[in-house]
């Protein structure tokens, strides 16, 4: 992951979706909720924008680009997602308002 190009993606994959993910939660929604509690709302919007850019940039090689650029011990398939469906779910969760 290029921290200067995708700083929010670098942050969430480097700190929350890595081999120590269970420090933040046992499910994707729990992990994202922890990230949202730990970061300002502006970061959530920036992360959604970065994900959209990443999806646009890698429309033809999404799986390999994700593996190469975002992989930090996290594999969406192990959670029942494709790369695309995981990134869509991440955007959805980031866009939800807290109860």
N, C-alpha and C positions, 0 to 999 in steps of 0.2 A: 504494500500500500504506500502510496506517495503522500506523506503527511502534509506537504506543502500544497498539493492539488486537492486532496480529499481529507482535510484535517479531522472532520467529525467522524468519517468512516474509520479512519485510522484509530481514533480514540475508542469508538465502541467495539471494534474488533480486537484491538490490542488489549483493552482492559476488561471488557465484559463478555465477549464471545471468544474466549480462548480456553485453554485446557483447565483453567480454574473457574469456569463459568458457574459452578455450583456455589461459589461464594456469594453470588448475586441472586440465585434462584434456581428452581428445578424445572421451570418451563420458560418458553420464549416470552410469554407475557410478563412473567415475574422478573425476568432479567431486564426487559425493556422498561418496566415500571421502576426498577432500581436506577437504571440509567437516567430516566426522566426525573426522578427525585434528586439525583446528584448533579444535574445540569440545568442551566437556564432554558426557558422556552425558546429563545432565539437559536440555541444549538439544535433543538429538535427540528425546527424549520430548515436550518442549514443542512442538517443530515438528510432530510427528505429531498432537498434540492440536489445534494451530492449523489444520492442514490439514483435519482432521475437522470442525472448527467452520466453516471456510470452505466446505467441501462442503455441510454442512447448511444454512448460511445462503443459499447460492446454488444450490440444487438446480434451480431453474427458469431461472437465467441464468448458469450457470457459465462458459461461454466469454467472454461479455461482461464479467463481473466479473473474471475472470482477466486479460483484456486491459487492463481499466481499472486494476485495483489491483496487479497483480503484474508487469506488462510492464516489462521493462528491457532490451529488445533480445533477449529470449528468446521463441521461438515453438515450442511443443511439436510442432506439425505438421511443422516442418522436421526434426525428429528421429524422425518416424514415429509420434507419439503424438497422441491427442486430449488435451484439457485434463484430462478425468477419468482417462484411462489414465496420463498423466504423473504426476498427483498420487498415484495409487495406487502407481505404481512408486517414486516418491520415498519414500512411507511404507514400502514394503517394504524398500528399501535402507537406510533409516534404522533399521529394526528389526532388521536383520541384525547378528549379533555378528562382531567382527573375528576373522580366523583366528589 
